[in-house]
Amino acid sequence: MPYASINGFKLFYDVQGEGDAVVFIHGGFPSIDMHLRAQSSGKWTWETDFTSSYRFITYDRRGCWRSSLPETGYDLENQARDLSELLDHLGMKEAHVIGSSAGGPIAILFATMYPERVRTLVLAGTAADLWPEEDPVTRIVIEQLKTLEERGAAAAWDSRPEGVELSLDILWEREEMKERGALAEYEDRIAQALKRCGLRDRVLWYETQLQAVGAYLDRDLTEECARITAPTHVVHGSKDREVPVDWGRDLAAKIPGATFRLYSDESHGLVHRCGAVRKDIITFFHQNGTIP
């Protein structure tokens, strides 16, 4: 499996296809749930829509899926550097960049820190501020981080929100799974995963997830959005229950010249869930001067 020593950790990546480079920055946050799923997950098939015409790059962000779990380095600017170093490792000067959900802010910063490396930018199901102060989950995370800082990881775990056993994700994923009609399967997967991990691992991953989520708090990237120079397309599902549609519209309005498209009856994670979205993204690449 392809790994590279990138910016202080062991990064997993995959490259398929030939042509102009496209890099996908996934969503989510480090968690024991994500780690356990990575051990049994197979290849996705949605990638073939890109690999038939492009050199398509996917990678696991630090602490996520198959990449290693560093103790530090989760600030968003550093995660943008992770991607820059990966492109260096692959000998690529530039790429079309797709940032999905929690990968969106990283993509935004990458586009402002390394504008010469971004041919086009696609932002999917994301926002300039994913953790607004008024959001109830934001307040939970702030309190948990305060406990972690003052009393340590075990105390934060002991005071975790009700229902959190593998990760904080359940606080925002349950409504999404209800929307998809997949709540029963989701809860069963969590129950099965709980049988495969001990308490020590759960506490360690919970601490890391809090740190990773904490990097997004108090980060409204409105000013960074205004500095984006790459052609930008924002896509969002009308039934997204993790990132409200209005946040996507607002994001597009903050980026000079950005276009916005809403997909009816689509929910979160629409790049890998919806073939029509991938087709439109490829059309966007073509319309901005890069025909493979």
Disulfide bonds with the S-S distance in Angstrom:
none
